[in-house]
């Protein structure tokens, strides 16, 4: 049943628990597709000749020592709603006492902090398939911890 909920493909089902994923292997968690990112190094930053380049964008080598799963798409309103329904979570923008209520929104053509806006009421029409907005680091950390607990 868990494998069905997770949407594992045959290749993923065949691999044993605890075994490292294959390079580029994909698997589904809670209707989301994740891709395994292997450890390695890459060049980060902008080339010196790039127009409007900032000083802190100097090219430099970055190394990732540990592989990780990366979602192929943004978390949707529907996916975040599943988490909230399962946990009765209250987001930062809904004023859980961690920060002031609200979030930055586009209002009358300008970006402004609107205390009445949150992921449920972002100030514009949204459907469950749209990316969720008005969330902070604490909100997404809680979502990821729940997703990990529920789907491994």
TIPADO-548358 format. One record per residue: x, y, z of N, C-alpha, C in turn. Coordinates in steps of 0.1 Angstrom, whole numbers, padded with zeros to 4 digits, always signed. Layout:
% residues N
XYZXYZXYZ
...
//
This chain:
% residues 152
+0008-0012+0000+0000+0000+0000+0009+0013+0000
+0019+0013+0008+0028+0025+0009+0035+0027-0004
+0039+0016-0011+0045+0018-0024+0036+0024-0034
+0023+0020-0033+0013+0026-0042+0011+0041-0039
+0010+0044-0027+0008+0058-0023+0020+0067-0028
+0032+0061-0027+0044+0068-0030+0046+0068-0045
+0039+0059-0053+0040+0059-0067+0054+0054-0073
+0060+0046-0065+0073+0041-0070+0072+0033-0083
+0082+0036-0092+0082+0028-0104+0089+0015-0101
+0089+0006-0111+0094-0008-0108+0109-0007-0105
+0117+0001-0111+0131+0003-0109+0133+0007-0094
+0125+0016-0089+0127+0020-0075+0123+0010-0065
+0112+0003-0068+0107-0008-0060+0117-0019-0058
+0125-0021-0068+0134-0032-0068+0147-0029-0059
+0150-0017-0057+0161-0014-0049+0158-0015-0035
+0168-0020-0027+0166-0023-0013+0167-0010-0005
+0160-0011+0007+0160+0000+0016+0174+0003+0020
+0178+0016+0021+0192+0020+0025+0202+0020+0014
+0199+0014+0003+0208+0015-0009+0207+0028-0015
+0219+0034-0019+0219+0047-0026+0211+0046-0039
+0204+0057-0042+0197+0057-0055+0206+0057-0067
+0202+0053-0078+0209+0053-0090+0210+0068-0095
+0221+0071-0103+0222+0085-0108+0210+0088-0117
+0203+0099-0114+0192+0103-0121+0179+0096-0118
+0179+0086-0108+0167+0079-0105+0156+0088-0100
+0144+0085-0104+0133+0093-0100+0123+0085-0092
+0117+0091-0082+0106+0084-0075+0096+0095-0071
+0084+0090-0068+0073+0099-0064+0070+0098-0049
+0068+0110-0043+0064+0110-0029+0052+0119-0028
+0041+0115-0023+0029+0123-0022+0025+0130-0035
+0026+0122-0046+0022+0128-0059+0033+0137-0064
+0045+0138-0058+0056+0147-0063+0067+0139-0069
+0073+0144-0079+0084+0137-0085+0097+0143-0080
+0106+0134-0075+0119+0139-0070+0130+0133-0078
+0141+0140-0079+0152+0135-0087+0164+0135-0077
+0172+0124-0078+0183+0122-0069+0195+0131-0075
+0200+0140-0067+0212+0148-0070+0224+0142-0064
+0234+0138-0072+0246+0131-0067+0256+0141-0062
+0264+0137-0053+0275+0146-0048+0284+0150-0059
+0291+0161-0058+0300+0165-0068+0303+0180-0067
+0311+0185-0076+0315+0199-0076+0311+0206-0089
+0308+0219-0088+0305+0227-0100+0309+0241-0098
+0310+0249-0109+0314+0263-0109+0301+0271-0107
+0301+0280-0097+0290+0289-0093+0295+0304-0095
+0286+0312-0100+0289+0326-0101+0287+0331-0115
+0289+0344-0117+0287+0350-0131+0301+0353-0137
+0302+0351-0150+0315+0355-0156+0318+0370-0155
+0331+0373-0154+0335+0387-0152+0330+0396-0163
+0327+0391-0175+0322+0400-0186+0307+0402-0186
+0300+0395-0177+0285+0396-0177+0281+0410-0173
+0272+0417-0181+0267+0430-0178+0259+0430-0164
+0260+0440-0157+0253+0442-0144+0256+0432-0134
+0268+0426-0135+0273+0415-0126+0276+0422-0112
+0272+0416-0101+0275+0421-0088+0288+0415-0083
+0295+0422-0074+0308+0418-0069+0308+0404-0062
+0297+0401-0055+0296+0389-0048+0293+0377-0057
+0292+0379-0070+0289+0369-0080+0302+0363-0086
+0313+0365-0080+0326+0360-0085+0325+0345-0087
+0330+0340-0098+0330+0326-0100+0338+0318-0090
+0333+0308-0085+0340+0300-0075+0335+0285-0075
+0343+0276-0070+0340+0262-0070+0331+0259-0058
+0320+0251-0060+0312+0247-0049+0311+0232-0049
+0313+0225-0038+0312+0211-0037+0301+0206-0028
+0293+0197-0033+0282+0191-0025+0288+0177-0021
+0289+0175-0007+0295+0163-0002+0285+0151-0001
+0272+0155+0000+0262+0144+0003+0251+0146-0008
+0246+0135-0014+0236+0136-0023+0222+0139-0016
+0213+0143-0024+0199+0146-0018+0189+0145-0029
+0176+0145-0024+0165+0145-0033+0160+0159-0036
+0157+0163-0048+0153+0176-0052+0140+0174-0059
+0129+0182-0055+0116+0181-0062+0118+0187-0076
+0111+0180-0085+0112+0185-0099+0104+0198-0102
+0094+0200-0093+0085+0211-0095+0083+0218-0081
+0077+0229-0081+0074+0236-0068+0063+0229-0061
+0062+0231-0048+0051+0226-0040+0038+0233-0044
+0027+0226-0046+0015+0232-0051+0006+0236-0039
-0004+0244-0041-0014+0247-0031-0020+0235-0026
-0024+0226-0035-0031+0213-0031-0022+0204-0022
-0009+0203-0025+0000+0195-0018+0002+0201-0004
+0004+0214-0003+0006+0221+0010-0007+0219+0018
-0019+0220+0012-0032+0218+0019-0033+0204+0025
-0028+0194+0018-0028+0180+0023-0020+0180+0036
-0009+0186+0036+0000+0187+0049-0008+0194+0060
-0014+0206+0057-0021+0213+0067-0033+0205+0072
-0040+0199+0063-0052+0191+0068-0047+0179+0077
-0036+0173+0074-0031+0162+0081-0025+0166+0095
-0020+0178+0096-0013+0182+0108-0019+0194+0116
-0029+0200+0110-0035+0212+0115-0024+0223+0117
-0015+0224+0108-0004+0233+0108-0009+0247+0105
-0003+0257+0112-0006+0271+0110+0006+0278+0104
+0005+0284+0093+0017+0290+0086+0021+0303+0093
+0033+0307+0091+0038+0320+0096+0030+0332+0092
+0025+0332+0079+0017+0343+0074+0003+0343+0081
-0001+0332+0086-0014+0331+0093-0012+0336+0108
+0000+0340+0111+0003+0345+0125+0002+0334+0135
+0012+0325+0135+0012+0315+0145+0020+0320+0157
+0022+0333+0159+0030+0338+0170+0045+0339+0167
+0049+0334+0156+0063+0334+0153+0067+0347+0146
+0058+0352+0138+0061+0365+0131+0048+0372+0128
+0049+0385+0124+0036+0392+0121+0028+0385+0110
+0015+0385+0111+0006+0379+0101+0008+0386+0087
+0006+0379+0077+0007+0384+0063+0019+0381+0055
+0020+0386+0043+0031+0383+0035+0032+0394+0024
+0043+0395+0017+0045+0405+0006+0036+0400-0006
+0029+0409-0011+0020+0407-0022+0021+0418-0032
+0017+0416-0045+0016+0426-0055+0002+0433-0053
+0002+0445-0048-0010+0453-0046-0010+0466-0054
-0020+0468-0063-0020+0480-0071-0007+0482-0078
-0001+0472-0083+0011+0473-0091+0024+0474-0083
+0023+0474-0070+0035+0475-0062+0036+0464-0052
+0048+0460-0048+0050+0449-0038+0049+0456-0024
+0040+0450-0016+0037+0456-0003+0034+0444+0007
+0037+0447+0020+0033+0437+0030+0019+0439+0033
+0011+0428+0032-0004+0428+0034-0007+0418+0045
-0011+0423+0057-0013+0415+0068-0025+0405+0066
-0034+0407+0057-0045+0398+0055-0042+0387+0045
-0030+0387+0039-0027+0377+0029-0019+0365+0035
-0021+0353+0031-0014+0341+0034-0015+0331+0023
-0010+0319+0025-0011+0309+0014-0025+0306+0010
-0035+0307+0018-0049+0305+0015-0055+0316+0007
-0051+0328+0011-0056+0341+0005-0044+0350+0001
-0038+0347-0011-0026+0354-0015-0029+0367-0021
-0041+0371-0024-0045+0383-0030-0047+0382-0045
-0048+0369-0050-0051+0366-0064-0057+0352-0064
-0064+0349-0075-0070+0336-0077-0060+0325-0078
-0062+0314-0071-0053+0302-0073-0061+0290-0072
-0055+0280-0079-0061+0266-0079-0051+0257-0072
-0055+0245-0069-0047+0235-0062-0034+0231-0070
-0034+0233-0083-0023+0229-0091-0013+0241-0092
-0016+0252-0087-0006+0264-0088+0004+0263-0076
+0016+0268-0078+0026+0268-0068+0021+0276-0056
+0024+0271-0044+0019+0277-0031+0029+0289-0029
+0023+0300-0024+0030+0312-0021+0028+0317-0007
+0035+0327-0003+0033+0333+0011+0037+0323+0022
+0048+0316+0020+0053+0307+0030+0068+0311+0033
+0072+0308+0045+0085+0311+0050+0093+0298+0052
+0106+0300+0056+0115+0288+0058+0109+0279+0068
+0103+0284+0079+0097+0275+0089+0086+0267+0084
+0078+0273+0075+0067+0266+0069+0072+0254+0060
+0082+0257+0052+0087+0247+0043+0095+0236+0050
+0101+0240+0061+0108+0230+0069+0098+0220+0075
+0087+0225+0080+0077+0217+0086+0071+0208+0076
+0069+0213+0063+0063+0205+0053+0073+0193+0049
+0085+0197+0048+0095+0186+0044+0097+0176+0055
+0096+0180+0067+0097+0170+0078+0085+0161+0078
+0073+0167+0076+0061+0158+0075+0062+0149+0063
+0066+0154+0052+0067+0146+0040+0077+0134+0042
+0088+0137+0048+0098+0127+0051+0093+0116+0061
+0085+0121+0071+0079+0112+0081+0069+0103+0074
+0061+0109+0066+0050+0101+0060+0054+0092+0049
+0064+0096+0041+0068+0089+0029+0082+0084+0029
+0090+0087+0039+0103+0082+0040+0113+0090+0032
//
